[in-house]
Amino acid sequence: MTSARMELKVTGLAGDVICVVNISHLERVSDLKEEICRISKISPKLQKLLLGEAILQNNDRLKEVLHPEVAEIQLIRFDKWSEEVSRDWKRLRKASVAVRNDRDLVMACMDASGGEAIKFAGEDVRADREIMLAAMKFDRSLCRYARGDLHTDRAFLLAALDAPWSRTPRFSGWLRWQTSPELCADYDFLLKILAKDGASFRVVQEDLRSNPSLATVAIQNHPAAFRFAGDALRGDPTVAGLAARLDVLNLEFVADHLRADRAFVLEALEAEPVRHERTLGGYSNSILKHLPLELRSDLEVVSKALAYISPYFLSKELGYVSNELRNHPEIRKLHPLGWPWGGPYRGNAEPVRCRPATKGKKTTRDEGEEMSQLHLSQEARNYLMHADDATQQLPSFWSQLIKIDPMALGSLSEDARRKRPLVIAAVKNCGLALQYASAELKEDREVVKLALKESKCGRWAYDSIPEVLRVDREIALLAFRLHRMKLPKQLLNDKDAVVAAAEIAARRAENPGELSRKKLNRMSIANLIAEYELA
């Protein structure tokens, strides 16, 4: 007995007839796609068959999904990239502009990517409020990828404030709502946004900067916002007092009559909130500079103000103390070494400039600037602080300093940075210290490998590796394996290097056993580089 057959007309979305298929009603949808492919040459992988609004699944039997009176179905032809993106949302990054602007496709990737697919979406899609809000359900900070009018869309901006954030919001940098005069003058909107991003107070319309409610909300979130407050609030004891208690540096911006009020200043100095350290150990900005002479002669005020200042800027701050108070025993205790002008450094030598010049060579201006920018730990600075020039040139001093802070290698002399054991000790603890090694040791394979293997900063050591070693197969593969650094161009024609890198990348995949080395060897170099993103 032969099975009943049916004739189906396959049309496109525009109503155009693609083909007419004669097939048994016992066949599956997958068989129907194969028959359509035989006639129209459209790959089954790129076919989506619709019956009304329902998509037919490959395993469905035609007799179960098609009624006898049905004689027509619709076919949607998918781009090959659409098929790949539907399997792996990360392929969206390399897809065509048309695919990246496919609204439905990007929306379908949201759940699988946890909203991350929005990073690779096209400009048109990122200007769509619904899609952006769908991405922000997973992480509100993804609002920074919004485009077009969304930056000034009040409803969208308020929606971005509704849920908790995975990181500190930075509306002033992520969303350009400040370009809208209407939003900058919208009181209700500003009240909500300043509670999350007080730094945006600087773009508030000028007349609203004197509003106590807006200023208070902004200062509580970001104390430095007080500097943008209107003149009326700078003389308001309530608002100015709150700002000064939260950040004593705001004394610079309060009205003159409040700066001259001893009780007001002492209340700010005694508040001692959680300090945001401006430099190691305290503030680098001056407090006393902005106070009247009467308060700069007050022992209690001066002592409490100096307690906020970093020891590296204490000498400069003492220059604002009145002459009669400067030699007071209580003030002297703050500077036990080299008083009154030597500062906390023995022999007037600041630790960041302690590198002795090479014999017969003067330190250049550029070298001096480089040394002044070194970021050393407090312990290393203290160790340098109490060592004279002779001590700083002893190998035992170098070794101990490197144990305390490997980055202190940059403060040592050229002779010290040519010592292989010293450099090895530094890069073992901090790969970033490789940048301070001598040119000869930067080309030492063992030193470079130790720097790359260091877990915390090894990735950044790669920038200090000379070109001659970057193109070395062993070094390049080590950097790729440990830190996912791309292969240099010179190695992209080396089949063995490319296969080795692809094998490393395959092990990182969810199914590492899927590809054997033999299969990798059979693939072309171009396919390996594209598939595993080696370049």
N, C-alpha and C positions, 0 to 999 in steps of 0.2 A: 504493500500500500504506500503510495507516495504522499509525502507531507504536502499540505496546502501551501501555496506560495502567494506572496503579496507584492504589489508594485508600489514602491515608495518614491515620491518626488522629494529630492533634497534641495533646499533653497538656502540662499544666504540671508543675512539680516535685512538686506535691502529688497528682498523678494525675488532676486534673480535666481534662475534655475541652475544649479551646479551640475546635477546629473539625475538620472532616473535609475533606480535599482530594483531588480527582481530577485527576491530572496525568500527563503522558507521562514514561516512564522515560528519554527522551532529553534532557529538559530539565536545566538546571543548578540548583544549590542557590539561586542568586540568583532564578531564576524561581519556585521554590517559595516563597520569602519574599514575593515580590510577590503570589502567589495567596493566601497566608495573610493578607497585608495587606488584600486585596480583601474577604475574608470577615470578619476579626476587627478590622480597622481598626488593627492594630498596625504601626507604621512598620518597614520592613525594617532600618533603621539600629539599631533597638532590639531586634532579634531575634538570639538565639544558639540554633542548633539542635544538639541533642546526640543522638548515636546511641551508647548506652552511656555511656562516659566521653569519647568523642571528639567534638570540635566540628567540624561540617561547614563547610567553606570555600566561599565564594561561587562559585568557579570549578569546583568539583567537579561532575561529571555524576552524576545520580541512579543511573543503571545501574551506575556504578563503585563507589558507596559504599553502595547499598542492595541487599540480597539479596532475591530473590523472596519469601521467607517473611517479610520485615520488613514489618509493617503499622502500626507505631507509632514516633513520634519525640517527643522532649521539646523544649519551647521555654522558654528563659529570657528574660524580658523585662527589658532593661536600662533604667535611668533615663537620660534624655537627658544628664545630667551625667556619667554613667559613660562615655558615648560620647565626650564632649568631653575628659574626663580621660585616657582611653586614647590620645587623639591628642596632647594637650598636658598634661603632668603639673602645670604651673603653675595650671591651671584648678581644681585641687583646693582652692586657697585660697578660692575663692568658692562651692564646692559645698555642698550641704546637709550637715547633721550625719550623716545616714544614709550618704551617699556617703563622707564623710571617715572614717567608722568601718567601711567595707567592707574587711575584712582582705585579701581576694584582690586587690582593686583597688589598694590602697596597695602591696602587695608587688610587683605588676606594674610599678609606677612606679619602683621602686628603681634598676634598672639605667639607665633613661633619665635619671634625675635625679641619679645619683651619691649617692644616699642623702638628698638635700635634701628629697624629698617628705615625709619624716617631720615636717618643721616644720609642715606644713599638715594632718597627719593628725588624726583625732579622738582624744579622751582615751582611749577604750577601746582603740584600736589602739596608742597609745603606751604602754599598760600591758602589751602583749604582748611577752614576752621574745624570741621568735623574730624578730619584725619589727624590734625595736630592734637586735638583734644583726646583722640583715641590713643595716640602715642604717649601723651602726658599722663594717662591713667597709670602707666607703669613707672614713669619717672618724670616729675614735673620739670626738672631741669632741661628736658628735651625741648622746652619752649624756645631755647636759643636757636633752634633750626627753623623757626617760623620765617616766612617771607611775605612780601607784599604788604597789603593793608592790615595784616594781622597785628603789626607792631603798634598800630593806633586804634585797634578794634577794642572798645571798652569792655564788651562782653567777654571776649577772649582773654584779655588781661586779668579781669576779675576771676575768671575760671582758673587761671594759672595760680591764683592765690588761695584757692579753696582747700586744697589738701596739703598734708605735711610734705616737706621737701626732703630728698635724699642727700642734699648738700646745701650749703648756704646759698640762698638766692642772690643773684647779681643782676637785678632788673636793669640797672643803669648801663650795664655792658651787654646784656643778652637781648633786650628789647628796646627799640628806639622810640618809646612812647613820648619821650621828651620833645620830639619834633612836632607834636600836636599842641598848639596853643590852648585848645579847648580842654585837653586832659590836664595840662599844667595849671589850669584855673578851676578844675573840678574838685571841690572840697571833699565830697564823699569818697571819690576815687583816691585822692591823695592820702586821706586818712588811713585807708586800707593798705596802700602800697608802701607808705613810709613806715608802717609797723613792721614790714618785712625787709625794707631796704632804705634805712635812714639816710644813706649817702645821697639819695636822689633829692634830698631837700634843696640842693644847690640849684636845681632847675625849676623849682616851684615859682610861680608867678610872684613878682616882687611884693605886691601888697599882701599876699598870703604868708610871706616869710615873717610877718609880725603877728601872726595868729598864734596865741599861746598853746592851743590844743595841738595844732600841727607840729609846732616846734618841739613840744614835750614828747610827742610820739617819736619823732625823728631822732631826738637826742638820746632817748632811752635805748633805741636800737643801734645808733651810731653817734657816740658823744661828740666826735669831731664835726658833726653837722652844725653845731652851734656857731661856728665861724660864719655861716651864711645867714644867720638870724638877723632880723631888722634891728635898727637902732633902739626902738622902743623896748625890745626884749633883752637887749644887752644891758639895759639899766634896770630890768625887772629882777628883784632879789629872788623870786621864786624860780623862774626859768634859768637865770644866770647861776643861781646857787646849785641847782640840779646839775647843770653842765659842768661846773667847776668841781663838784664832788665826784662825778663820774670820771672826769679827766682833768687833772690839775692844770694841764697846759691850756685849758680854756680860759685861765685867768688873763691871758694875753688879749682876749676878745671882749671881756666884760667892760662895762662903762668905767670911766676914771674914778667916779665917786665910790664904786664898789671895790675897786682895786686898792683904794686908800683906806678901806674899812678893815681894821685889824681883825675883828671878830669874823668877818666874812672870809678873809684869806685863811685864817687859822682853821676854820671849819672845813674849807676845801682841802687843806694840807693834812688834816687829821682823818679825813674820810677813808683814805687808803683803800679804794676798791681794788678788784682784781686788776693788776697792772698789765697793760699791753706793752711789753718791753720794746722800746724803740731801738735799743741797741743792747749789747751784752751787759747785763747788770743794772739797767735803768734807762732813763731818758737821755737823749743827746740834745734835745731842745732846752733852751734856757727858761727858767721860771723867774729868777730874781731880776733879770733884765727888764721886765715889764712892771715891776713893783716900784712905788715911790721910794725916795731916799730914806724916809722915816722908817719904813718897814725893812729896808736893807740894812738898817742899823739895829734892828730888833733881834736879839740872840735867839729867841724861841722861833720866830718866823724863819730866820736864816737856817738854823739847824734842821728844821723840818723840811725846808725846801731842798737843802743839799742832800738829804736822805733819798730823794727821788733821782738824783743825777748819777749817770754812769761814771765810774772811777776814771774812765778815759777822757771825760769831758769836765772833770771836777776842777781842774786848774783854770779853765776858761770861765766856769761859773763863779769861781772865787773872785774873779776880776770885777764882778758886780757888787761884791760885799763892801760896805763902807770901810774906810781906812782904819778907823778906831776899833772896829770889830774884827778885822782880819787877823790880828795877832792874839785874839782871845784863846785861852787854853782849850776850851771846848771845840773851837773851830780847828785848832792845830791838830787835834786828834784825828781829824778826817784825812790829813795828809802827813803821815809819819815819815815818808821818804822824800828827800829832795825838797823840803819845804823852803820857800813858798812857791818857787817857779818850776821845780823839777818834775812835779806831778808824781804819779805812783810808779814811775819807771826809774830804775837805778841808772845813774849816769845820763839822764835825759834821753834815753834811747827807747822809743816806743817799740813794743814787741813785733808789730807788723813790719817794721823796717830794720829788723835785726840782722838781715843777711849781710855778712861782711863782704866787702869788695874783693875780687880776685887780686892777688898781688900784682902791683904795677898797673892796675886798671881801675878807673873810677866808675862808680855806679852811675848809669845813665838815667835821664829823667823818666824814660819809659819803664825801666826796671823799678824805679822808685814807686811809680804809680801802680805797677803790678803788685809790688809787695804790700802797698797800702790797701789793696783790695782782697787780701787773703782772709778767709773766714776760718779762724782758729777757735778751738774750744776754749772755754774760760780757764780750764786747768792748764792748757798749753800756754796761754797768755801769761798766767801767773808764774809758770816755770821760767818763761823767757824774761819776765819782768825783773826777776831778782838775780839774773846772771849777767856778769860784765862781759865785755867783748872777748877777753882772753878765754873765759870759760865756754863761751858760745862756739869756739873753734876746736874744742876737744872732741874726739870721736865718741867718748863715753857720754858726753852731753847730747850729741846727735842721736845716739841709740835710744837714750831714755826719752828724748823729746818725741821721736817717732813712735815709741810705744804709747805715749800719751795721746798723740794725735798724728796719724799718718800724713795728713795734709800739711803738716808743718815742714815737710820736705821742701816745700816751695819757699820757705824762709831761710834755708841754709845756703851755704856758699856753693859755687860751681864745683869745687873739689869734693865736697860732701855728696853732691848729686851724681858724681861719677863712681861712688863706692857701691859696688854691686850688692853686697850683703845688706847695706842700708836701704837701697831701693827695693830689694826683694821683700824686706820686712815691712816696708810701707805699702807696697801694692798687694801684699797678702791680706792686709787689713782693710785696704780701701783701693780698689782698682783705679779710681779717679786720680790717685797720686801719680800715675804714670806720666801725666802731663808735665810734671816737674823733674822727671828723670833726664839725664844727659842724653844727647843725640845718639851716642853709641849704645846706651842701654835701651833706648826705645827700639833699636833694631835687634836686640837680644831676644831670640825666640822664647827662651824659658821665662824671661821676665814678662814678656807680653802674654804668654799663656797663663801665668799666675795672675796677672791683672784681670784677664777675661774670666777666669774661674772664680774670682771673688764675687760673692753672692749679692752684696748690696749695691755696689757701684761699678761692677764689672762691665755693664752695658755701656757706661759712659767712657770707659777706657778706650773703646774702639775709635773714638774721635782723635786720640793721641797716637794711634798706630801709624807709622809711616807707610806710604804707598807700596814700598817694596815688600812689606810683610802682609799687607792687606790682600795682595794677589797670590799669596802663598796658599796652596790648597789646604794644608792642615789648619792654618790660622783661620782661613775663611770659613771652613766647615765647623770649627770650634765656635766661632762667633755666631754662625747660623744655628747651631744646635742649642747653645746656651741662651742666646739673646735674640734669635730670629732676625739677625742682620742679613740683608739681601746679599746675594753673591755679587762680587765685583764684575764689571763687564768683561774683563780679561778672562774670566773663568767660564763664561757662558758658552764658549765653544769647546770646553773640555768635557767630553761625555762622561768620563768617570766621576768628575766633581759634581756634575749636574745630577747624575744618578744617585750618588751618595747623599746629596742634599735632599733629593726627592724621597729617598728611603727614610731620612730623618723626619721629614714632614709627614710621611705616611704613618709613622709610628705615633705621631701626635693625634692622628685622626681617630674618630670613634671606632672604626673597624681597621686596626692596623694590619691585620692579617689578610686583608682583601687583595693587596698587591704584593707579589713576591719580587725579589731583585731581578729574576729572569724576565718577568713581565715589564718591569721598569726599563730594562735594557732594550726591549723590543720597541719601546715608544721613542718617538723622535725627540730631539733636544727641545724643539719649539713647543711640542705638546707638554713635555715635562715642566718647562718653565711656566707655561700658562696655567697648567692644572694645579701646580703646587705653589704658585706665586713666588718663584725663586728670585725674581728681579723686579 
